[in-house]
């Protein structure tokens, strides 16, 4: 397997201006808008990479051309508060109990488990963590009492044929460190708790007691910051389950790359350094990486993921709308908003901006190449301008879903998981794929 190396990806800029402040959902009329991209400005300061799921579920039309009845793929699952974890210090930023949503398996899936880690960015300093503390990304008190399960979480066989009857868990994200933090001390002035690693451990222990210790098949998945977490915890998740179980991991839109922003600054590297330091994450990152590299670098998948022993599937657009809006062109690189239109709709990008996006794709694919070519690695890298595709039914498995080689995402992941096909496909450059959402 090839080592990607500790290489910072640099985009050379030729008098190209920069983008916006609000990454928005790219998919038209999706079945659910349960995730909202928000880049917050407070007192003129960019409060760094906040990817906030709405604490309320918003519904939108599915499109009249769909062959599925509206809402047929979705169901709502009540929240479970893990109060027993509080005594162990496994708590959200505000000290409240961690939480998850559990949909029990049935039929042949009663001993199969899909654990999905919620996304929602990170906080890298006290100010940004205080902001999150009062939201559903920092407190279980602010979370919805129900979650909509769709896409990979659907229990409808037509909508999710390979995982429909599994036990399915959505772990809520309220720590701001991709479930890696563990700092014992709590500053009474802020009452902030950095305990993401403890939350992950407590939830896994609870799920094991609910039957996951008898798992025959298991998949750890996640979206965005949760997709990153699914890689960071992949091997440790494997170690918790029976040795004879088939265990794999899926990272959806979690392959964040180490690349300079358009103003030539190492914005995302600096930000991740802050996350790892503030949350005390270094000791909880994969030792296969931290034993040979600076722990801060191990927060980047390109330096960490190739070392994982557990089979891993990377689902990611090469033009990840969130990465382009917050890593390539953060607000600090474009305070005047020159890139605003481009960042919300790739069709609005001018030629020089499109050239920059093509360079970003090139560097993204170079980072992906570092994973190696093992058949245990699955790849679905499309050329769409989106972010997170496994929880949305119309991107997961829908009549008009995006395809690579005539294969939809839901089928590609299922084929790879069950070893029916070692799916490794990378799309051509934008705008070549007509199945991408407009």
DRENFIKOL-128517 format. One record per residue (C-alpha): x, y, z; residue in three letters. Coordinates in steps of 0.1 Angstrom, whole numbers, padded with zeros to 4 digits, always signed. Each point is the difference from the previous one (the first is absolute). Layout:
% residues N
+-------+-------+-------+---------+
|     u |     v |     w | residuo |
+-------+-------+-------+---------+
|     X |     Y |     Z |     ALA |
...
+-------+-------+-------+---------+
% end
This chain:
% residues 438
+-------+-------+-------+---------+
|     u |     v |     w | residuo |
+-------+-------+-------+---------+
| +0000 | +0000 | +0000 |     UNK |
| +0013 | +0034 | -0009 |     UNK |
| +0007 | +0026 | +0026 |     UNK |
| -0014 | +0034 | -0009 |     UNK |
| +0027 | +0017 | +0019 |     UNK |
| -0002 | +0032 | +0020 |     UNK |
| -0005 | +0022 | -0030 |     UNK |
| -0018 | +0033 | +0002 |     UNK |
| -0020 | +0005 | -0032 |     UNK |
| +0005 | +0035 | -0014 |     UNK |
| -0021 | +0018 | -0025 |     UNK |
| +0019 | +0025 | -0021 |     UNK |
| -0021 | +0031 | -0005 |     UNK |
| +0003 | +0024 | -0028 |     UNK |
| -0019 | +0031 | +0011 |     UNK |
| -0031 | -0020 | +0008 |     UNK |
| -0024 | +0015 | +0025 |     UNK |
| -0017 | -0020 | +0028 |     UNK |
| -0035 | -0013 | +0011 |     UNK |
| -0029 | +0003 | +0025 |     UNK |
| -0014 | -0004 | +0034 |     UNK |
| -0030 | -0024 | -0003 |     UNK |
| +0004 | -0035 | -0014 |     UNK |
| -0035 | -0011 | -0009 |     UNK |
| -0016 | -0033 | -0010 |     UNK |
| +0007 | -0007 | -0036 |     UNK |
| -0026 | -0026 | -0008 |     UNK |
| -0033 | +0014 | -0014 |     UNK |
| -0032 | -0011 | +0018 |     UNK |
| +0016 | -0027 | +0021 |     UNK |
| -0022 | -0023 | +0021 |     UNK |
| +0013 | +0015 | +0032 |     UNK |
| +0019 | +0031 | +0009 |     UNK |
| +0011 | -0012 | +0035 |     UNK |
| +0035 | +0014 | -0005 |     UNK |
| +0007 | +0037 | -0004 |     UNK |
| +0034 | +0014 | -0009 |     UNK |
| +0006 | +0032 | +0020 |     UNK |
| +0032 | +0021 | +0001 |     UNK |
| -0005 | +0024 | +0028 |     UNK |
| +0014 | +0035 | +0004 |     UNK |
| +0001 | +0015 | +0035 |     UNK |
| +0014 | +0035 | +0006 |     UNK |
| +0017 | -0001 | -0034 |     UNK |
| +0018 | -0032 | +0009 |     UNK |
| -0004 | -0032 | -0019 |     UNK |
| -0010 | -0027 | +0025 |     UNK |
| +0017 | -0027 | -0019 |     UNK |
| -0015 | -0029 | -0019 |     UNK |
| -0033 | -0005 | +0017 |     UNK |
| -0022 | -0026 | -0018 |     UNK |
| -0032 | +0002 | +0019 |     UNK |
| -0028 | -0025 | -0003 |     UNK |
| -0034 | +0016 | +0005 |     UNK |
| -0014 | -0008 | +0034 |     UNK |
| -0034 | -0002 | -0018 |     UNK |
| -0007 | -0023 | -0028 |     UNK |
| -0010 | +0018 | -0032 |     UNK |
| -0018 | -0018 | -0028 |     UNK |
| +0000 | +0007 | -0037 |     UNK |
| -0016 | -0015 | -0030 |     UNK |
| +0015 | -0030 | -0016 |     UNK |
| -0008 | +0007 | -0036 |     UNK |
| -0030 | -0012 | -0020 |     UNK |
| +0021 | -0024 | -0022 |     UNK |
| +0010 | -0023 | +0029 |     UNK |
| -0012 | -0036 | -0002 |     UNK |
| -0002 | -0002 | +0038 |     UNK |
| -0030 | +0013 | +0020 |     UNK |
| +0009 | +0032 | +0019 |     UNK |
| +0015 | -0008 | +0033 |     UNK |
| -0001 | -0038 | -0005 |     UNK |
| +0037 | -0003 | +0006 |     UNK |
| +0001 | +0020 | +0032 |     UNK |
| -0009 | -0007 | +0036 |     UNK |
| +0004 | +0019 | +0033 |     UNK |
| +0019 | -0013 | +0029 |     UNK |
| -0002 | +0011 | +0036 |     UNK |
| +0031 | +0013 | +0019 |     UNK |
| +0017 | -0019 | +0027 |     UNK |
| +0018 | +0019 | +0027 |     UNK |
| +0029 | -0019 | +0015 |     UNK |
| -0003 | +0014 | +0035 |     UNK |
| +0022 | -0027 | +0015 |     UNK |
| +0030 | +0015 | -0019 |     UNK |
| -0001 | +0033 | +0019 |     UNK |
| +0016 | -0015 | +0031 |     UNK |
| +0029 | -0012 | -0021 |     UNK |
| +0005 | +0035 | -0014 |     UNK |
| -0012 | -0010 | -0035 |     UNK |
| -0019 | +0032 | -0007 |     UNK |
| -0008 | +0026 | -0026 |     UNK |
| +0018 | +0034 | +0000 |     UNK |
| -0026 | +0013 | +0025 |     UNK |
| +0002 | -0030 | +0023 |     UNK |
| -0032 | -0016 | -0011 |     UNK |
| -0004 | -0037 | -0008 |     UNK |
| +0010 | -0014 | -0034 |     UNK |
| -0028 | -0013 | -0022 |     UNK |
| -0008 | -0022 | -0029 |     UNK |
| -0030 | -0013 | -0021 |     UNK |
| -0005 | -0038 | -0002 |     UNK |
| -0021 | -0018 | -0026 |     UNK |
| +0000 | -0038 | +0008 |     UNK |
| +0008 | -0026 | -0026 |     UNK |
| -0024 | -0026 | -0011 |     UNK |
| -0002 | -0033 | -0019 |     UNK |
| +0034 | -0011 | -0013 |     UNK |
| +0015 | +0033 | +0012 |     UNK |
| -0004 | -0004 | +0037 |     UNK |
| +0037 | -0006 | +0005 |     UNK |
| +0012 | +0026 | -0024 |     UNK |
| +0010 | +0035 | +0011 |     UNK |
| +0004 | +0033 | -0018 |     UNK |
| +0013 | +0028 | +0022 |     UNK |
| -0001 | +0034 | -0016 |     UNK |
| +0019 | +0030 | +0014 |     UNK |
| -0016 | +0034 | -0004 |     UNK |
| +0019 | +0028 | -0016 |     UNK |
| +0002 | +0037 | +0010 |     UNK |
| +0035 | +0015 | -0004 |     UNK |
| +0023 | +0007 | +0030 |     UNK |
| +0008 | +0027 | +0025 |     UNK |
| +0037 | +0010 | +0003 |     UNK |
| +0000 | +0026 | +0028 |     UNK |
| -0020 | +0010 | +0030 |     UNK |
| -0021 | +0026 | -0019 |     UNK |
| -0012 | -0025 | -0027 |     UNK |
| -0007 | -0027 | +0026 |     UNK |
| -0020 | +0025 | +0021 |     UNK |
| -0020 | +0007 | -0031 |     UNK |
| -0007 | -0037 | -0006 |     UNK |
| -0008 | -0006 | +0037 |     UNK |
| -0035 | +0013 | -0003 |     UNK |
| -0009 | -0017 | -0032 |     UNK |
| -0008 | -0036 | -0009 |     UNK |
| +0037 | -0004 | -0008 |     UNK |
| +0010 | +0006 | +0035 |     UNK |
| -0029 | -0010 | +0022 |     UNK |
| -0024 | -0029 | -0001 |     UNK |
| -0025 | +0024 | +0016 |     UNK |
| -0003 | +0018 | -0033 |     UNK |
| -0004 | -0032 | -0021 |     UNK |
| -0032 | -0010 | -0018 |     UNK |
| -0018 | -0029 | +0017 |     UNK |
| -0002 | -0018 | -0033 |     UNK |
| +0023 | -0005 | -0029 |     UNK |
| -0010 | -0008 | -0036 |     UNK |
| +0016 | -0032 | -0013 |     UNK |
| +0004 | +0000 | -0038 |     UNK |
| +0025 | -0013 | -0025 |     UNK |
| +0025 | -0024 | +0016 |     UNK |
| -0022 | +0002 | +0032 |     UNK |
| -0033 | -0009 | -0018 |     UNK |
| -0018 | -0031 | +0011 |     UNK |
| -0017 | -0004 | -0033 |     UNK |
| +0013 | -0029 | -0021 |     UNK |
| -0005 | +0018 | -0033 |     UNK |
| +0018 | +0031 | +0011 |     UNK |
| +0028 | -0017 | +0018 |     UNK |
| +0002 | -0036 | -0010 |     UNK |
| +0033 | -0010 | +0016 |     UNK |
| -0004 | +0016 | +0034 |     UNK |
| -0038 | +0005 | +0004 |     UNK |
| -0006 | -0025 | +0028 |     UNK |
| +0032 | +0006 | +0020 |     UNK |
| +0001 | +0016 | +0035 |     UNK |
| +0007 | +0036 | -0008 |     UNK |
| +0014 | +0026 | +0023 |     UNK |
| +0006 | +0037 | -0006 |     UNK |
| +0024 | +0014 | +0026 |     UNK |
| -0006 | +0037 | +0007 |     UNK |
| +0030 | +0023 | -0002 |     UNK |
| +0004 | +0024 | +0028 |     UNK |
| +0037 | +0002 | +0008 |     UNK |
| +0016 | +0019 | -0029 |     UNK |
| +0030 | -0023 | -0005 |     UNK |
| -0012 | -0029 | -0021 |     UNK |
| -0004 | -0020 | +0032 |     UNK |
| +0037 | +0002 | +0009 |     UNK |
| +0003 | +0025 | +0029 |     UNK |
| +0008 | -0009 | +0036 |     UNK |
| +0010 | +0028 | +0024 |     UNK |
| -0007 | -0007 | +0037 |     UNK |
| +0001 | +0036 | +0012 |     UNK |
| -0031 | +0022 | -0004 |     UNK |
| +0005 | +0038 | +0002 |     UNK |
| -0028 | +0012 | +0023 |     UNK |
| -0001 | +0033 | -0019 |     UNK |
| -0012 | -0017 | -0032 |     UNK |
| -0012 | -0034 | +0012 |     UNK |
| +0012 | -0015 | -0032 |     UNK |
| +0006 | -0038 | -0001 |     UNK |
| +0023 | -0014 | -0027 |     UNK |
| -0010 | -0037 | +0002 |     UNK |
| -0007 | -0013 | -0035 |     UNK |
| +0021 | -0032 | +0004 |     UNK |
| -0019 | -0008 | +0032 |     UNK |
| -0033 | +0005 | -0018 |     UNK |
| +0010 | -0025 | -0027 |     UNK |
| +0012 | -0025 | +0025 |     UNK |
| -0032 | +0003 | +0021 |     UNK |
| -0023 | -0004 | -0029 |     UNK |
| +0019 | -0030 | -0013 |     UNK |
| -0002 | -0016 | +0034 |     UNK |
| -0037 | +0006 | +0001 |     UNK |
| -0006 | -0014 | -0034 |     UNK |
| +0021 | -0031 | +0008 |     UNK |
| -0023 | -0006 | +0029 |     UNK |
| -0030 | +0003 | -0023 |     UNK |
| +0012 | -0029 | -0022 |     UNK |
| +0028 | +0015 | -0021 |     UNK |
| +0024 | -0024 | +0018 |     UNK |
| -0017 | -0028 | -0021 |     UNK |
| +0004 | +0019 | -0033 |     UNK |
| +0005 | -0022 | -0031 |     UNK |
| +0002 | +0030 | -0024 |     UNK |
| +0009 | +0036 | +0010 |     UNK |
| +0006 | +0033 | -0018 |     UNK |
| +0013 | +0032 | +0016 |     UNK |
| -0010 | +0030 | -0021 |     UNK |
| -0002 | +0037 | +0003 |     UNK |
| -0006 | +0032 | -0019 |     UNK |
| +0024 | +0030 | -0001 |     UNK |
| +0017 | +0004 | +0034 |     UNK |
| -0018 | -0033 | +0007 |     UNK |
| +0016 | -0015 | -0031 |     UNK |
| +0034 | +0011 | +0013 |     UNK |
| -0009 | -0016 | +0033 |     UNK |
| -0009 | -0033 | -0017 |     UNK |
| +0036 | -0002 | -0012 |     UNK |
| +0016 | +0012 | +0032 |     UNK |
| -0019 | -0027 | +0020 |     UNK |
| -0001 | -0027 | -0027 |     UNK |
| +0025 | -0024 | +0013 |     UNK |
| -0011 | +0005 | +0037 |     UNK |
| -0036 | -0007 | -0011 |     UNK |
| +0012 | -0032 | -0016 |     UNK |
| +0018 | -0010 | +0033 |     UNK |
| -0032 | +0002 | +0019 |     UNK |
| -0019 | -0026 | -0020 |     UNK |
| +0003 | -0038 | -0003 |     UNK |
| +0031 | -0011 | -0020 |     UNK |
| -0022 | -0020 | -0024 |     UNK |
| -0023 | +0030 | -0008 |     UNK |
| +0003 | +0017 | -0034 |     UNK |
| +0008 | +0036 | +0010 |     UNK |
| +0006 | +0029 | -0024 |     UNK |
| -0001 | +0039 | +0000 |     UNK |
| -0015 | +0026 | -0022 |     UNK |
| +0011 | +0036 | -0001 |     UNK |
| -0025 | +0023 | -0017 |     UNK |
| +0014 | +0035 | -0009 |     UNK |
| +0026 | -0004 | +0028 |     UNK |
| +0032 | +0000 | -0021 |     UNK |
| +0011 | +0035 | +0008 |     UNK |
| +0033 | +0008 | -0017 |     UNK |
| +0031 | +0020 | +0012 |     UNK |
| +0000 | +0028 | -0026 |     UNK |
| +0007 | +0037 | +0002 |     UNK |
| -0029 | +0025 | -0004 |     UNK |
| +0000 | +0022 | -0030 |     UNK |
| +0019 | +0028 | +0019 |     UNK |
| +0029 | -0024 | +0005 |     UNK |
| -0007 | -0006 | +0037 |     UNK |
| -0001 | -0034 | +0018 |     UNK |
| -0034 | +0008 | +0013 |     UNK |
| -0013 | -0035 | +0005 |     UNK |
| +0033 | -0013 | +0015 |     UNK |
| +0000 | +0028 | +0025 |     UNK |
| -0037 | -0007 | +0008 |     UNK |
| +0006 | -0037 | +0005 |     UNK |
| +0030 | +0007 | +0022 |     UNK |
| -0023 | +0021 | +0022 |     UNK |
| -0026 | -0028 | +0002 |     UNK |
| +0026 | -0027 | +0010 |     UNK |
| +0016 | +0022 | +0026 |     UNK |
| -0031 | +0014 | +0016 |     UNK |
| -0017 | -0034 | +0003 |     UNK |
| +0030 | -0020 | +0010 |     UNK |
| -0006 | -0022 | -0030 |     UNK |
| +0036 | -0011 | -0008 |     UNK |
| -0001 | -0030 | +0023 |     UNK |
| -0032 | -0013 | -0016 |     UNK |
| +0010 | +0002 | -0036 |     UNK |
| +0010 | -0032 | -0018 |     UNK |
| +0034 | -0012 | +0015 |     UNK |
| +0010 | -0014 | -0034 |     UNK |
| +0003 | +0037 | -0011 |     UNK |
| +0010 | +0018 | +0032 |     UNK |
| +0029 | -0024 | +0006 |     UNK |
| +0017 | +0013 | -0031 |     UNK |
| -0014 | +0035 | -0006 |     UNK |
| -0010 | +0032 | +0018 |     UNK |
| -0034 | -0009 | +0015 |     UNK |
| -0015 | +0032 | -0014 |     UNK |
| +0006 | -0013 | -0035 |     UNK |
| -0018 | -0032 | +0009 |     UNK |
| -0033 | +0019 | +0000 |     UNK |
| +0003 | +0001 | -0038 |     UNK |
| -0012 | -0032 | -0018 |     UNK |
| +0028 | +0001 | -0026 |     UNK |
| +0026 | -0006 | +0027 |     UNK |
| -0021 | -0024 | +0021 |     UNK |
| -0025 | -0020 | -0020 |     UNK |
| +0025 | -0020 | -0021 |     UNK |
| +0013 | -0016 | +0032 |     UNK |
| -0034 | -0014 | +0011 |     UNK |
| -0003 | -0038 | +0001 |     UNK |
| -0037 | -0001 | -0002 |     UNK |
| -0016 | +0002 | -0035 |     UNK |
| -0010 | +0035 | -0008 |     UNK |
| -0023 | +0016 | -0027 |     UNK |
| +0005 | +0037 | -0009 |     UNK |
| -0031 | +0017 | -0013 |     UNK |
| +0009 | +0035 | -0010 |     UNK |
| -0005 | +0025 | -0028 |     UNK |
| +0032 | +0013 | -0015 |     UNK |
| -0016 | +0035 | +0001 |     UNK |
| -0012 | -0003 | +0036 |     UNK |
| -0022 | +0031 | +0004 |     UNK |
| +0009 | +0004 | +0037 |     UNK |
| +0037 | -0003 | -0005 |     UNK |
| +0000 | +0025 | -0028 |     UNK |
| -0021 | +0024 | +0020 |     UNK |
| +0020 | -0003 | +0033 |     UNK |
| +0034 | -0014 | -0007 |     UNK |
| +0009 | +0012 | -0035 |     UNK |
| -0018 | +0033 | +0003 |     UNK |
| -0009 | +0008 | +0036 |     UNK |
| -0015 | +0033 | +0008 |     UNK |
| +0034 | +0013 | +0012 |     UNK |
| +0013 | -0005 | -0036 |     UNK |
| -0029 | +0018 | -0016 |     UNK |
| -0015 | +0026 | +0023 |     UNK |
| -0015 | +0019 | -0029 |     UNK |
| -0020 | -0030 | -0012 |     UNK |
| +0014 | -0003 | -0035 |     UNK |
| -0006 | -0037 | +0001 |     UNK |
| -0034 | +0001 | +0015 |     UNK |
| -0019 | -0011 | -0031 |     UNK |
| +0025 | -0027 | -0009 |     UNK |
| +0000 | -0015 | +0035 |     UNK |
| -0038 | -0004 | +0000 |     UNK |
| -0003 | -0012 | -0036 |     UNK |
| +0029 | -0014 | -0020 |     UNK |
| -0018 | +0011 | -0032 |     UNK |
| +0006 | +0036 | +0010 |     UNK |
| +0038 | -0003 | +0002 |     UNK |
| +0020 | +0021 | -0025 |     UNK |
| +0028 | -0016 | -0020 |     UNK |
| +0027 | +0008 | +0024 |     UNK |
| -0020 | -0013 | +0029 |     UNK |
| -0007 | -0032 | -0019 |     UNK |
| +0037 | -0004 | -0007 |     UNK |
| +0006 | +0003 | +0038 |     UNK |
| -0026 | -0027 | +0007 |     UNK |
| +0016 | -0023 | -0026 |     UNK |
| +0033 | +0005 | +0018 |     UNK |
| -0017 | -0009 | +0033 |     UNK |
| -0013 | -0032 | -0016 |     UNK |
| +0035 | -0009 | -0011 |     UNK |
| +0014 | +0004 | +0035 |     UNK |
| -0030 | -0019 | +0015 |     UNK |
| +0006 | -0029 | -0023 |     UNK |
| +0037 | +0000 | +0008 |     UNK |
| -0009 | -0003 | +0037 |     UNK |
| -0024 | -0029 | -0008 |     UNK |
| +0027 | -0018 | -0019 |     UNK |
| +0019 | -0004 | +0032 |     UNK |
| -0026 | -0025 | +0012 |     UNK |
| +0015 | -0026 | -0023 |     UNK |
| -0018 | -0024 | -0023 |     UNK |
| -0009 | -0028 | +0025 |     UNK |
| -0034 | -0016 | -0008 |     UNK |
| -0010 | +0007 | +0036 |     UNK |
| -0001 | +0037 | -0009 |     UNK |
| -0032 | +0011 | -0017 |     UNK |
| -0002 | +0033 | -0019 |     UNK |
| -0030 | +0020 | -0013 |     UNK |
| +0015 | +0034 | -0010 |     UNK |
| -0025 | +0019 | -0022 |     UNK |
| +0003 | +0034 | -0016 |     UNK |
| -0030 | +0015 | +0017 |     UNK |
| -0001 | +0032 | +0020 |     UNK |
| -0015 | -0015 | +0031 |     UNK |
| +0008 | -0009 | +0036 |     UNK |
| -0012 | -0032 | +0017 |     UNK |
| -0019 | -0025 | -0022 |     UNK |
| -0008 | -0031 | +0022 |     UNK |
| -0028 | +0015 | +0022 |     UNK |
| -0020 | +0015 | -0029 |     UNK |
| -0022 | -0025 | -0018 |     UNK |
| +0003 | +0018 | -0034 |     UNK |
| +0038 | -0003 | +0001 |     UNK |
| +0001 | -0034 | +0017 |     UNK |
| -0024 | -0020 | -0022 |     UNK |
| -0026 | +0018 | -0020 |     UNK |
| -0014 | -0001 | -0035 |     UNK |
| +0022 | +0030 | -0010 |     UNK |
| +0030 | -0006 | +0023 |     UNK |
| +0035 | +0008 | -0011 |     UNK |
| +0018 | -0030 | -0016 |     UNK |
| +0035 | -0011 | -0007 |     UNK |
| +0003 | -0027 | -0026 |     UNK |
| -0038 | -0003 | +0000 |     UNK |
| +0002 | -0008 | +0038 |     UNK |
| -0018 | +0020 | +0027 |     UNK |
| +0016 | +0007 | +0033 |     UNK |
| -0022 | -0023 | +0020 |     UNK |
| +0008 | -0029 | -0023 |     UNK |
| +0037 | +0008 | -0001 |     UNK |
| +0003 | +0000 | +0038 |     UNK |
| -0021 | -0032 | +0003 |     UNK |
| +0020 | -0018 | -0027 |     UNK |
| +0033 | +0009 | +0017 |     UNK |
| -0012 | -0008 | +0035 |     UNK |
| -0012 | -0035 | -0010 |     UNK |
| +0030 | -0006 | -0022 |     UNK |
| -0021 | -0003 | -0031 |     UNK |
| +0021 | +0026 | -0018 |     UNK |
| +0032 | +0019 | +0010 |     UNK |
| -0014 | +0034 | -0009 |     UNK |
| +0027 | +0026 | -0007 |     UNK |
| -0011 | +0027 | -0024 |     UNK |
| +0010 | +0036 | -0005 |     UNK |
| -0021 | +0023 | -0021 |     UNK |
| +0011 | +0021 | -0029 |     UNK |
| +0005 | +0037 | +0005 |     UNK |
| -0030 | +0025 | +0003 |     UNK |
| -0023 | +0004 | -0019 |     UNK |
| +0002 | -0035 | -0015 |     UNK |
| -0025 | -0018 | +0021 |     UNK |
| -0036 | +0008 | -0010 |     UNK |
| -0014 | -0019 | +0030 |     UNK |
| +0013 | +0025 | +0025 |     UNK |
| -0026 | +0022 | +0017 |     UNK |
| -0003 | +0034 | -0016 |     UNK |
+-------+-------+-------+---------+
% end
